[in-house]
C-alpha cells in the first residue's frame, strides 16, 4: 500500500481507498498502543492459567476462549485496516469505538479475569502476595465503590458519546497518535466499567440485584440510540478530523458521517439484548438454587421429625402466639 496523504495526527494515510480486504488486513507496524495492551492482557491471563494448572486447579475452557477472543478483538481493532483508515473515516472510527465499548468488554468480562487472578496469585503475607492484596484492596476500596456505582458508570458511558463527539475533545485527541490511543483506551475502560457490575461474573466492588442490573443496562439505551440518530441525520460535519479525506478515495465526508451514525445506532442493539439475556438467565438460575436450598432445608427438617415449614413463617406464627398470650 502506498502512502501519500498526511492525517491530522501526523500519520500518513494510504492513497488507496478502503475495501473489505484493506480494512480487514493486519498492519502490526502501524498498530495503536491499545493493541499491545491487549497482547499484555492475554499473556497475563495465560500465565495465570499456567499457575493454576501447576497446582492441579481446573479452569473452564469457555472462559479462556472468551477472554482471548476479547483480547484478539482489541488487538484487531488497533492493528488492522480499521486503525489505519479509522484515522480518516468517521464510519471506520465508529466501528472501532463500538467494538471497544460494546463487544470487547463483554468477552473480556465473561473470561472472569479477576477471579483467575485471585486464584492464581500468591496468598503469601510477604512481598510475593502483594499483587493479590492489591487486587483485594481495589475490590474493597472506596475508590472501587465509586467507579462501580451506576451514578458514575452510566454518565461516563453517555459522556463517551456526547462529551467526546459534540465537544472539541475529539478533534484535540485526533491531532496526535498518543491522543488517539488514549481515546481508544478510554472507550475500552468505559465498556469494562459499565458492563462489569451488570454481568457480575467476577467479584465486584458493588453488587446489585438482578432487576437493578437490568435497569442499569437499559438506562443509556435511549441516549445511545438518540446519539446515532443525531449523527446520522446531521446536515453539517460534527467534527473536523475527517474533513480532509483523500480525494482519490471518492468518499463524501458528510455521507460517511451519516454512515457512522447508522453504525452507532445499530451497534447498541445486539450487545444490549445479549447482556439482558445473560442477566435474566442468571436471575432464573439463582431463583432455582434458592428454591432447591429451601426444599433441602425442609427435607432435613422433616427427617429430624420437625414440621418442615418455612423457618421464617414458623417464627412469625410463634410471634403471633406470644402476642395473643400477652393480650387475651
Order of alpha helices (4+ residues) and beta strands (2+ residues): beta-beta-alpha-alpha-alpha-alpha-alpha-alpha-alpha-alpha-alpha-alpha-alpha-alpha-alpha-alpha-alpha-alpha
